[in-house]
Amino acid sequence: MPEVLIKFSGVFVNTATVIIGSSVGLLLKKQIPEKLTSAVMTAIGLCTVAIGIGGIIKGENQLVMIISLVLGAIVGTLLNIDGKLVSLGDKLQKKNKKADSEKSTFSQGFVTASLLFCVGAMTIVGSMNAGISGDNQMLYTKSVLDLISSAMLAASLGVGVVFAAAFVFVFQGMLVALSMLLGSFLSDFAIAELVCAGSVMITALGLNLLNITKIKVADLLPGLVFVPFVCMIFELF
């Protein structure tokens, strides 16, 4: 197998597990009591918050996180990334007749699942490992977790979760490609801060899943772009 395909194999597997898991969730949706689905979603929300907090602790300099996320929030809000993702979900819903009965949850399922599967320590570090050394072990492990999460999310939020597989493929694929090109230039400090910033977003997403907040997490995504540059400035001075 060509080396490039090996490096992207984790992305292919993760995309497939999201499709399979969410499809199973949709098939079993009517058989799973709403009470049980609600309980599982609460558990997923709590686990998401816990995973996020665990990743935040790995950060080495809180100022990097603060500056990067503030700048990211400004850019993300001006670009209205969250709104555009919701709009994309609405357009996909209109093209999918099966989603007519669940208009209120299609976009929510698409955006929530896309962010849950793509923002976090395992995505960032796993994609970088795959791109730099061809080590897909972390992405394979993440795929198993996403298989279970996508099934429960689809049972609760509907068919929008299936379409999140496309976002997983594009987002993680881009991270692997960038890591192949630039990964060797990133210091351990920058990688730790990338994990920290991504984990803040994961925590926010978990709070959303618990219906505690309604944070527009997607608007924070540009913060990940700022992290390496902010780290570079800190390392210089």
Secondary structure, 3 states (H helix, E strand, C coil): CCHHHHHHHHHHHHHHHHHHHHHHHHHCCCCCCHHHHHHHHHHHHHHHHHHHHHHHCCCCCHHHHHHHHHHHHHHHHHHCHHHHHHHHHHHHHHHCHHHHHHHHHHHHHHHHHHHHHHCCHHHHHHHHHHHHHCCCHHHHHHHHHHHHHHHHHHHHHCCHHHHHHHHHHHHHHHHHHHHHHHHHHCCHHHHHHHHHHHHHHHHHHHHHHCCCCCCCHHHHCCHHHHHHHHHHHHHHC
